[in-house]
């Protein structure tokens, strides 16, 4: 069989940057077209198809169009909700798409005496058995893994999940909550992972674990590396019976497929001891030296200036970049400070999520609670507050929705 593995598409992200929001959507559309041309049997989406649990109408419409193309091509789509497109109330737009017959939400299980048993969905074309667990805000799904029962044997089995793995966690994500390998269900041939925006694969038992990364970068540092796309997975052409005879191991060929619709240009400036005018001129000179046509320009400036960073005319700098054909310009000046501000601590990691976690850790303990994990609860509540007001939603309805979700996290909705 041949199947595709996506994760972390985050359709609708870059809400304040329309050109990047459009690029993200176009990349997803091109990825689906590639799957159709590769003649895959089915597509897996391991969480965070959308950036929020209630995606904008225009994003939803275009996603529906591509899934309809899959259906017309005889390609089934199997998905699980991720921490972004799964709300604290348990609602996800994936279920709406499922009702429309465009995909199947395979995050299905039963609970009995504290134990969780996975329920399988069988792909009619290939006979592959697929099961999964959804990702939740603050990695609240971790307790699910600890209660999983051993799964049935036989056939080609896929387990989909949206969580980091402790043993495979990248160094710069060492504080990310994660699941231990020992809690992953056994006897699966392919573990379709998501959540960690880094491409990674490893053997596990008789199977293979794959994190395909994002289909399009979701933040500045990801744009700097821009290693995005999805996986195409092929299994051996010989029969399932032969695979069973060979210790139930299916030979798997997993290859990452990059889909890039534009280039990246970078300018890095050291502003140490320089005036705002000098820093601005260095950036302008860098813009004039490089080709920016159909590229995203990333400006990073750091150092302790003699001048004031606020005096740099970034508006005119951006205008010059657009004149030279840049399709988008993003800047990172979080580590560019004046001498007067040098004594103020500056966070080294500009990744917004990591910055938030660092602030949470610093202030933990200032408010005591008598239940739950303080850090986990804080992260979950912060995720709720990132929700956006939807089209046609009144201020009152929006506020009530946020309050209801907050009560759900705090256990006050009983």
C-alpha positions as CSV (number, residue, x, y, z in Angstrom):
1,X,0.0,0.0,0.0
2,X,1.0,3.6,-0.3
3,X,-0.3,6.4,2.0
4,X,0.5,10.0,2.9
5,X,1.1,11.3,6.4
6,X,0.5,14.9,7.2
7,X,0.5,16.8,10.6
8,X,0.3,20.3,11.9
9,X,-1.1,22.0,8.8
10,X,-2.5,24.8,11.0
11,X,-4.7,26.1,8.2
12,X,-5.8,29.6,9.1
13,X,-2.5,30.5,10.9
14,X,-0.7,33.7,10.3
15,X,-4.0,35.5,10.8
16,X,-2.2,38.9,11.0
17,X,-0.1,38.2,7.9
18,X,-2.5,37.6,4.9
19,X,0.3,36.8,2.5
20,X,1.7,34.0,4.8
21,X,-1.8,32.8,5.6
22,X,-2.4,32.4,1.8
23,X,0.9,30.6,1.3
24,X,0.1,28.2,4.1
25,X,-3.3,27.4,2.4
26,X,-1.8,27.1,-1.0
27,X,0.9,24.7,0.2
28,X,-1.7,22.5,1.7
29,X,-3.6,22.5,-1.6
30,X,-0.5,21.7,-3.5
31,X,0.3,18.8,-1.0
32,X,-3.1,17.3,-1.6
33,X,-2.6,17.6,-5.4
34,X,0.7,15.8,-5.0
35,X,-1.0,13.0,-3.1
36,X,-3.5,12.5,-5.9
37,X,-0.7,12.5,-8.5
38,X,1.3,10.0,-6.4
39,X,-1.8,7.7,-6.4
40,X,-1.8,7.2,-2.6
41,X,-4.4,4.8,-1.1
42,X,-5.3,7.1,1.8
43,X,-4.1,10.2,3.7
44,X,-3.4,10.4,7.5
45,X,-3.6,13.8,9.3
46,X,-2.1,13.6,12.8
47,X,-3.7,16.6,14.4
48,X,-3.9,20.4,14.0
49,X,-5.4,20.4,10.5
50,X,-6.8,23.8,11.5
51,X,-5.2,26.4,13.7
52,X,-8.3,26.8,15.8
53,X,-11.3,24.6,16.7
54,X,-13.5,27.1,14.7
55,X,-11.6,27.8,11.5
56,X,-12.5,30.8,9.3
57,X,-15.2,30.2,6.6
58,X,-12.8,30.9,3.7
59,X,-10.2,28.5,5.0
60,X,-12.8,25.8,5.7
61,X,-14.3,26.2,2.2
62,X,-10.9,25.6,0.6
63,X,-10.1,22.6,2.8
64,X,-13.5,21.1,2.0
65,X,-12.8,21.5,-1.8
66,X,-9.5,19.6,-1.5
67,X,-11.0,16.8,0.5
68,X,-13.8,16.5,-2.1
69,X,-11.0,16.1,-4.7
70,X,-9.6,13.3,-2.6
71,X,-13.0,11.6,-2.4
72,X,-13.4,11.9,-6.2
73,X,-10.0,10.3,-6.6
74,X,-10.9,7.4,-4.3
75,X,-8.5,8.5,-1.6
76,X,-9.8,8.2,2.0
77,X,-8.7,10.7,4.6
78,X,-8.2,9.7,8.3
79,X,-7.6,12.3,10.9
80,X,-7.4,13.0,14.6
81,X,-7.9,16.3,16.4
82,X,-4.8,18.1,17.7
83,X,-4.3,20.6,20.5
84,X,-5.3,23.5,18.3
85,X,-8.4,22.1,16.5
86,X,-9.8,20.3,19.5
87,X,-11.7,22.5,21.9
88,X,-11.8,22.0,25.7
89,X,-15.5,21.2,25.3
90,X,-14.6,18.2,23.1
91,X,-15.9,19.8,19.9
92,X,-13.9,19.7,16.7
93,X,-14.7,20.7,13.1
94,X,-13.3,17.3,12.0
95,X,-16.6,15.8,13.1
96,X,-18.5,18.2,10.7
97,X,-16.2,17.1,7.9
98,X,-16.9,13.5,8.9
99,X,-20.6,14.0,8.8
100,X,-20.2,15.3,5.2
101,X,-18.3,12.1,4.3
102,X,-15.0,13.9,3.6
103,X,-12.8,12.3,6.2
104,X,-12.9,9.9,9.2
105,X,-12.0,10.9,12.7
106,X,-10.2,7.8,14.0
107,X,-9.7,9.1,17.6
108,X,-12.1,6.4,19.0
109,X,-11.8,4.3,22.1
110,X,-13.8,2.8,25.0
111,X,-13.2,3.1,28.7
112,X,-13.8,0.4,31.2
113,X,-12.6,0.3,34.8
114,X,-10.1,3.0,34.2
115,X,-8.6,1.3,31.2
116,X,-8.7,2.6,27.6
117,X,-9.2,0.3,24.6
118,X,-8.5,1.6,21.1
119,X,-11.3,1.1,18.5
120,X,-10.1,0.5,15.0
121,X,-11.2,1.8,11.7
122,X,-10.4,-0.4,8.7
123,X,-9.5,1.1,5.4
124,X,-11.6,-0.7,2.8
125,X,-9.2,-0.5,0.0
126,X,-6.1,-1.8,1.7
127,X,-7.3,-3.5,4.9
128,X,-5.1,-1.3,7.1
129,X,-6.4,-0.9,10.6
130,X,-6.2,2.6,12.0
131,X,-6.6,3.8,15.6
132,X,-5.8,7.1,17.3
133,X,-5.9,9.4,20.3
134,X,-6.5,13.1,20.0
135,X,-4.1,15.8,21.2
136,X,-5.3,18.2,23.9
137,X,-4.3,21.5,25.3
138,X,-1.5,21.3,27.8
139,X,-0.8,17.7,26.8
140,X,-3.7,16.5,28.9
141,X,-3.9,13.4,26.7
142,X,-0.8,12.0,28.5
143,X,-2.9,10.2,31.1
144,X,-4.7,8.4,28.2
145,X,-1.5,6.7,27.1
146,X,-0.8,5.6,30.6
147,X,-4.1,3.7,30.7
148,X,-4.0,2.1,27.2
149,X,-4.5,-1.6,27.1
150,X,-2.4,-3.8,24.7
151,X,-3.8,-3.9,21.2
152,X,-4.9,-6.8,19.1
153,X,-2.4,-8.4,16.7
154,X,-2.7,-9.2,13.0
155,X,-2.8,-7.1,9.8
156,X,-1.1,-3.8,9.1
157,X,-1.9,-1.4,12.0
158,X,-1.4,2.3,12.3
159,X,-1.6,4.4,15.5
160,X,-2.1,8.1,15.2
161,X,-1.3,10.5,18.0
162,X,-0.5,14.2,18.6
163,X,2.1,14.3,21.3
164,X,5.8,14.7,21.8
165,X,7.9,11.6,22.8
166,X,10.2,12.1,25.8
167,X,13.0,10.0,24.3
168,X,12.9,11.8,20.9
169,X,12.3,15.3,22.2
170,X,14.5,17.9,20.4
171,X,17.0,19.7,22.7
172,X,15.3,23.1,22.2
173,X,12.0,21.6,23.2
174,X,13.2,19.9,26.4
175,X,10.5,21.5,28.5
176,X,7.7,20.4,26.3
177,X,5.3,17.9,28.0
178,X,5.7,14.5,26.4
179,X,4.7,10.9,26.5
180,X,7.2,8.1,27.3
181,X,7.9,5.4,24.7
182,X,6.9,2.8,27.2
183,X,3.3,4.1,27.2
184,X,2.9,3.8,23.4
185,X,0.6,0.9,22.4
186,X,2.6,-2.1,21.2
187,X,2.2,-4.2,18.0
188,X,1.7,-1.3,15.5
189,X,3.5,-1.2,12.2
190,X,3.4,2.6,11.7
191,X,3.1,5.3,14.4
192,X,1.8,8.5,12.7
193,X,2.9,11.2,15.1
194,X,2.2,14.9,15.2
195,X,2.5,18.0,17.4
196,X,6.3,18.5,17.3
197,X,7.2,20.8,14.4
198,X,10.4,18.9,13.6
199,X,10.9,16.1,11.0
200,X,11.9,12.9,12.7
201,X,11.6,9.2,12.2
202,X,12.8,6.2,14.2
203,X,12.2,2.4,14.5
204,X,10.1,1.3,17.4
205,X,9.5,-2.4,18.1
206,X,8.4,-3.9,14.8
207,X,7.2,-0.6,13.5
208,X,8.3,2.9,12.7
209,X,7.5,6.3,14.3
210,X,7.4,9.3,12.0
211,X,6.9,13.0,12.9
212,X,6.4,14.7,9.5
213,X,6.7,18.3,10.8
214,X,4.6,21.0,9.4
215,X,3.2,21.5,5.9
216,X,4.1,25.2,6.2
217,X,6.1,27.0,8.9
218,X,4.0,28.6,11.7
219,X,6.6,31.0,13.2
220,X,9.7,33.0,12.5
221,X,12.3,30.3,13.5
222,X,10.5,27.7,11.4
223,X,10.6,30.0,8.5
224,X,14.4,30.4,9.0
225,X,14.9,26.6,8.4
226,X,11.8,26.1,6.2
227,X,11.9,22.3,6.2
228,X,8.3,21.6,5.7
229,X,6.1,19.1,3.8
230,X,4.7,15.6,4.5
231,X,5.6,11.9,4.2
232,X,4.8,9.3,1.5
233,X,4.9,5.8,2.9
234,X,5.2,2.6,0.9
235,X,5.0,-0.9,2.3
236,X,6.4,-4.0,0.6
237,X,4.5,-5.2,-2.4
238,X,4.4,-8.8,-1.1
239,X,1.4,-10.2,0.7
240,X,0.3,-9.7,4.3
241,X,0.6,-13.5,4.8
242,X,4.3,-13.4,3.9
243,X,4.8,-10.4,6.3
244,X,3.2,-12.4,9.1
245,X,5.6,-15.3,8.4
246,X,8.5,-12.9,8.7
247,X,7.9,-12.0,12.3
248,X,5.0,-9.7,11.5
249,X,7.2,-6.9,10.2
250,X,6.2,-5.0,7.1
251,X,9.1,-3.5,5.3
252,X,8.3,0.3,5.2
253,X,9.8,2.9,3.0
254,X,9.0,6.4,4.4
255,X,10.2,9.4,2.5
256,X,9.7,13.1,3.3
257,X,8.3,15.2,0.4
258,X,9.0,18.9,0.6
259,X,6.4,21.3,-0.9
260,X,7.9,24.8,-1.2
261,X,6.1,27.5,-3.1
262,X,8.6,30.3,-2.4
263,X,12.1,31.0,-1.3
264,X,13.6,32.4,1.9
265,X,16.1,35.3,2.1
266,X,17.7,36.2,5.4
267,X,19.5,39.4,6.6
268,X,21.1,39.2,10.1
269,X,22.5,42.4,11.6
270,X,24.7,43.0,14.7
271,X,23.7,46.4,16.1
272,X,26.3,46.4,18.9
273,X,27.6,49.9,19.5
274,X,25.7,51.3,16.4
275,X,23.2,54.0,16.0
276,X,19.7,53.4,14.7
277,X,20.7,55.0,11.4
278,X,23.7,52.7,11.0
279,X,21.6,49.6,11.7
280,X,18.9,50.8,9.2
281,X,21.5,51.4,6.5
282,X,23.1,47.9,7.0
283,X,19.7,46.4,6.5
284,X,19.0,48.5,3.4
285,X,22.4,47.5,2.0
286,X,21.6,43.8,2.6
287,X,18.3,44.2,0.8
288,X,20.0,45.8,-2.2
289,X,22.5,43.0,-2.5
290,X,20.1,40.0,-2.7
291,X,17.4,38.7,-5.0
292,X,14.0,39.0,-3.3
293,X,11.7,38.0,-6.1
294,X,9.1,35.4,-4.9
295,X,10.9,35.2,-1.5
296,X,10.0,35.8,2.2
297,X,12.5,38.1,3.7
298,X,13.5,37.5,7.3
299,X,15.2,40.3,9.2
300,X,17.0,39.5,12.4
301,X,18.8,42.2,14.4
302,X,20.4,41.9,17.8
303,X,23.0,43.5,20.1
304,X,23.3,46.5,22.4
305,X,22.9,49.7,20.4
306,X,24.1,53.2,21.2
307,X,20.9,54.3,19.7
308,X,17.2,53.4,20.2
309,X,15.8,50.5,18.2
310,X,12.5,52.3,18.0
311,X,14.1,54.9,15.8
312,X,14.8,52.4,13.0
313,X,12.4,53.2,10.1
314,X,11.2,49.6,9.5
315,X,8.3,50.8,7.4
316,X,10.5,52.2,4.7
317,X,12.8,49.2,5.0
318,X,9.9,46.9,4.3
319,X,8.7,49.1,1.4
320,X,12.1,48.7,-0.2
321,X,12.0,44.9,0.2
322,X,8.5,44.8,-1.4
323,X,9.8,47.0,-4.3
324,X,12.4,44.3,-5.0
325,X,9.8,41.6,-5.2
326,X,9.6,40.2,-1.7
327,X,6.2,38.5,-1.1
328,X,6.5,39.0,2.7
329,X,8.8,40.6,5.2
330,X,9.1,39.4,8.8
331,X,11.5,40.9,11.4
332,X,12.8,39.7,14.8
333,X,14.4,42.4,16.9
334,X,13.6,40.8,20.3
335,X,17.4,40.9,21.2
336,X,18.1,44.4,19.8
337,X,18.2,46.8,22.8
338,X,19.6,50.2,23.7
339,X,22.3,50.6,26.3
340,X,19.8,52.1,28.7
341,X,17.8,48.8,28.5
342,X,20.8,46.5,28.7
343,X,20.1,45.7,32.4
344,X,16.7,44.4,31.5
345,X,16.6,40.6,30.9
346,X,15.9,39.7,27.3
347,X,14.6,36.3,26.5
348,X,17.0,34.5,24.1
349,X,14.4,32.3,22.5
350,X,12.0,34.3,20.3
351,X,9.6,31.4,19.8
352,X,6.4,32.8,21.2
353,X,5.3,29.4,22.7
354,X,8.6,28.9,24.5
355,X,8.6,32.5,25.7
356,X,5.2,32.0,27.3
357,X,6.3,28.8,29.0
358,X,9.4,30.6,30.4
359,X,7.2,33.3,31.9
360,X,4.8,30.7,33.4
361,X,7.7,28.9,35.0
362,X,9.1,32.2,36.5
363,X,5.8,33.1,38.1
364,X,4.7,29.6,39.2
365,X,3.9,29.6,42.9
366,X,2.9,33.2,43.2
367,X,-0.7,32.0,43.2
368,X,-1.4,28.7,45.0
369,X,-4.1,26.3,43.8
370,X,-5.3,23.2,45.6
371,X,-5.9,21.0,42.6
372,X,-4.1,20.0,39.4
373,X,-0.8,20.9,37.9
374,X,-0.3,24.7,38.0
375,X,1.8,24.9,34.8
376,X,-0.4,22.6,32.9
377,X,-3.6,24.4,33.9
378,X,-2.0,27.8,33.1
379,X,-1.0,26.7,29.6
380,X,-4.5,25.2,29.0
381,X,-6.2,28.5,30.0
382,X,-3.8,30.5,27.8
383,X,-4.7,28.3,24.8
384,X,-8.4,29.2,25.5
385,X,-7.6,32.9,25.6
386,X,-6.0,32.6,22.1
387,X,-9.4,31.8,20.6
388,X,-10.7,34.3,18.2
389,X,-14.2,35.8,17.8
390,X,-15.8,34.1,14.9
391,X,-17.8,35.5,12.0
392,X,-21.3,36.3,13.0
393,X,-20.6,35.7,16.7
394,X,-21.7,38.5,19.1
395,X,-19.4,39.8,21.8
396,X,-21.6,38.3,24.4
397,X,-21.6,34.8,22.8
398,X,-17.8,35.0,22.4
399,X,-17.3,35.9,26.0
400,X,-19.6,33.2,27.2
401,X,-17.8,30.6,25.1
402,X,-14.5,31.6,26.6
403,X,-15.9,31.4,30.1
404,X,-17.5,28.0,29.5
405,X,-14.2,26.6,28.1
406,X,-12.4,28.0,31.1
407,X,-14.8,26.4,33.6
408,X,-14.4,23.1,31.7
409,X,-10.6,23.2,32.3
410,X,-11.0,24.2,35.9
411,X,-13.6,21.5,36.5
412,X,-16.2,24.2,37.5
413,X,-18.9,23.1,35.0
414,X,-20.2,20.2,37.1
